Amino acid sequence: MAEKYGAQVQYQKGKVLKFPDLTIEDIGESTSEGGGGGGISINFRVSAKGETDQVSCGLGEKCPFELGGNAFELELKVPVDMGKQEDYVLVLTKTGKASGIPIPRLR
């Protein structure tokens, strides 16, 4: 069953999330001193309509990207249980048709 756009989805490391127009898959985590959410970024592989790309999004950030002719915004919220950093709340919003916004690249 596909996840719904705009809904808070409990995201777990290694879990593949399927939405009506795309699939999101965790491909790793990176950290940096100056990023939001304590510098933790989650790197995702996103796939839609035969296209595949990568998006990096930090905790507490809203990360716009385009894929498959559509525009999306990915948001990662603080882990529900800070002791289990592999669990996050993810919100994916479909914001419209593609307009040429460059996809955020891995940091």
Rosetta blueprint (number, residue, H / E / L):
1 M L
2 A L
3 E L
4 K L
5 Y L
6 G L
7 A L
8 Q E
9 V E
10 Q E
11 Y E
12 Q E
13 K L
14 G L
15 K L
16 V E
17 L E
18 K E
19 F L
20 P L
21 D L
22 L L
23 T E
24 I E
25 E E
26 D E
27 I E
28 G E
29 E E
30 S E
31 T E
32 S L
33 E L
34 G L
35 G L
36 G L
37 G H
38 G H
39 G H
40 I E
41 S E
42 I E
43 N E
44 F E
45 R E
46 V E
47 S E
48 A E
49 K L
50 G L
51 E E
52 T E
53 D E
54 Q E
55 V E
56 S E
57 C E
58 G E
59 L E
60 G L
61 E L
62 K E
63 C E
64 P E
65 F E
66 E E
67 L E
68 G L
69 G L
70 N E
71 A E
72 F E
73 E E
74 L E
75 E E
76 L E
77 K E
78 V L
79 P L
80 V L
81 D L
82 M L
83 G L
84 K L
85 Q L
86 E L
87 D E
88 Y E
89 V E
90 L E
91 V E
92 L E
93 T E
94 K E
95 T E
96 G E
97 K E
98 A L
99 S L
100 G L
101 I L
102 P L
103 I L
104 P L
105 R L
106 L L
107 R L
